[in-house]
Amino acid sequence: MPRVAGTPLANQLFDALPRRARRVILEQSELVELTFGDILCEPGEQVRDVYFPTGSLISLVAVLDGGASIEVALVGNEGMLGVPLVLGVDISPMRAVVQGTGGAWRMQGTHFRRVLASSPALRRGLDAYVYVLLAQLGQGAACACFHRLEARLAYWLLMTQDRAQGDQFYLTHSLLAKILGVRRSGVSMAAGALQRRRLIRYSRGGITVLDRQGLEHAACACYQVVTAAYSRLSADRKPGRAVQAVGRAAA
């Protein structure tokens, strides 16, 4: 099954918390293994659990009438699944699908609400994450409408690599087509173009990023906009690879 390469040991939201707050949260959580293809929630369903990925990847998918769908955001160890509960809502607006097998801390929604109400540190961290997620959602919508597929694919591969913490990950053309909301033939052409430029290597669903800097140049400006949003998180938050990428781009 597709597994995130170089699985990190912790969740960055947890890492930024004071030790006491982190201990309280972990006491209310359990470490679970999320499997590629698992659907964690559907639009209109009650949000019963929240997930803090440690090594897994979760796609947030907008579902349209007739069954069409497109990925609108990606959650890795920088964030969480269950943002509606942070906002005081218990209904999911989107489908959440496990895109990369790996670990996650799972907490019941009732426990999460109680811990959130008693932990100002967790509230501050999650408020900042909601801001980042909104930036990702908005930029992704504009990107899907106005940017070329090759640039969108490069942007999406960079976002995946940031969260996978490795240069290799598993993605079939069929899955990429569903994620990007395009035909499989379009993905084949875009991936082929990136491979001919020696930016990636693609074989039997396995993608290897060969030239990170070149892939950043090939991506649309949306990648820099979203990673800049991550850089605005609290100063004591440990910088992830996406934040470091902003520094490299500005240098």
N, C-alpha and C positions, 0 to 999 in steps of 0.2 A: 504494500500500500504506500502511496506517496507520503513521505515523511520529511519534515523540515530538517534540512542539514544543519549541523552545528547547533543543536538544541541548547538554548540558554537555560540557566538554572533557576531564574527567578523572573518575576514580573516587575517592570520598571516603576509602576505605580506603587507597588509594595516597597521597593527599594528606597523610594524617596520619603517614606514615612518614618517618624521617630520609632525607636525600638519598641516602646510599650504599645503604641497604636498598631504596629505590625503584628505583634504577638496576639493581641486581642482578635484581630481579623483572622489570623491563621488558625486560632482555636475554634473559630466558627466555620472554617472551610475544610474541604477535603480535596486532595490532589487526585485528579482523574485523568484518564487517557482519552483524548478525543480522536476519533477515527475519520479519515478522509471520506467525505460524502455524507456524514451524519448531519441531519437537519435538527438544529437546536431550538428553533422556533419558527413559526409561520406568521404572516401578517394577520393581525386581528386576534392573535392568541395572547393569553395572559402570560406575562413574564414571571415565571416561577423561580428561576435561578439566574444568578449572574456568574460570569466566567472571567477569570483573569488568566489569559494564556501565558504559559511559560515557554513552550516550544511549539505550540500549535498555531495555525493560521485560520482565521474565520472570515468568510466573505459575508458582507451585508448586501442583500440582493433585493432590488425593487422588482415586483412581479406585476405585470400588466394583464389586462383582459385578454383572454385567448391563450394564456400560458407563456407569452414572451417574457423574458427577464433580462436584467443587466446588473452587473455588480456596480455598486455605488460607493463602497468603502471597504477597506481591508483592516482587520484587527489582528495585531500580533502581541508580542510581549511588552509593547509600549502602552497598551490600553486594556480595555475591558469590553465585554458584551453585556448589555443590560442598562444602557444609558437612560432609557425611559424611566427607570426607577429613581435615578439621580434627579430627574425632573419632576418627580412626584406622580408619574403615570405608570400604570402596570400593564399596558397593552403594547405589543410590538408592532411597529409600522412596516417592518420588513422581514424577509426570510433570512435566517442566519444559517450558513452552511459551512461545515468544516472543510477547508481547502487544503490544509496540511496537517497530517497526523502528528500528534505531540501532546504534551501535558498541559494542564490548566488547573488553577484553583477554582473550585465551584462552591458557591455559597447560596443557601436558600434565600429567596427574596425577602422574606420576613426578617431573617437575621440581618441581612444587608441593610435594610431600612433602619433597624435599631442601632447597628454599629455606625452608620452614616450620621444619624442624629446625635450620637455621643462623641464623634471624632471630628473636631474642626480641621485637623491635619488632612484627614481623608477627604473631607468636603472640599478643601482648597485644591487638592490634587485632582479630584474628579471634575471640579468646575473648569480647571484649565484644560483637562482632556476633552470635555464637551466642546469647548471652543475649537480645539484642534480638529475634532471629528466634524464639526460643522464646516470648517474650512475645507476639509477633504471632500465632503459631500457636495458643497457648492462648486468647487473647482472641477470635480469629476463630471458634474452635469454639463458644465460649459465645455469641458474637454470633449465629451462624447458628441457634442453638436458641431464643433467648429474645427477640430484638429484632425490631421491626416492619421490614418490607421497606423502607419509605421511609427509615427511619433508617439501615439497613444500606447502602442505596445511597448515601446522603450520605457515610457513613463511607468507603466504598470509593472514591468520586469524590475525596475529599480525599486519600486515600492515593495515588491515581494522580496527582493534580495535584502533590503534593509531589515525586514522582519524575520527572514529566515536565518540571518546571521551567517550566511555562507554563500558561496558562488554557484552552488548546484542545487537545483530543485526540480520537481517532477510536474510537468504540465503538458497535457496532450493538446493537439490542435482543436479537438472537439471542446475541451474544457475552456480553452482560451476564447473560442468563438462565443461560448455562452457568457463568459465573463465580460467580454467587450461588446456583446450584443451585435455581432456581425456574422456573415457567412464563414464557414470553415475555409473556403477557398481564399477569402480575403486574409485570414490569419496566416495561411500558408505562404502567400505572397509577401506579407510584411515580415514574417519570421525569416523567410528566405533572403530578403534584402538585408536584414541585420546580420545574417550569417555570412553573406558574401562580403560584407564590410569587415568581417572578422571581429565583430563585437560580441557575438554569442556563438555557441555550438549547440545544435539541436539534433538529438538522435533518440528515436523511440520514446518520446515523451520526456526525455531528460534534457534540461536546459542548463548550460554552463555559461556564466558570464565571463568572457575572455578579456574584455576591455571596458572596465567600469567608466573611465573618463570619456571614452568614445560613446558609450551608451548614454551618458548624461548629455552630451552634445546632440545626440540623435533624438532625445526626448523633447517633448514640447515644454514650454515654460511652466506648465502646471506643476511639474515636479519641484521646481525651485520655490514656487508659491507655497506648496503644501509643507515642504521641509522647513521653510522659514517660519511657518506657523508653529511647528514643533520647537523651534529655537526660542519661542517666547514663553515656554513653560517656566515654572519657578526656578530660580537660580540654583537651588540645592538639588534639583532633579538631575540624576546622572544622565549625561548626554548619550543617546543611542547613535547608531551609525547614520541615521537619517539627519540628525542634528549636525554631526560631524561633516556630512556632505555639504551643508550650507557654508561652513567655514572654508571648505576646499574650493567651492564655487566662487566665494567672495575674494579669495586670495589672489 
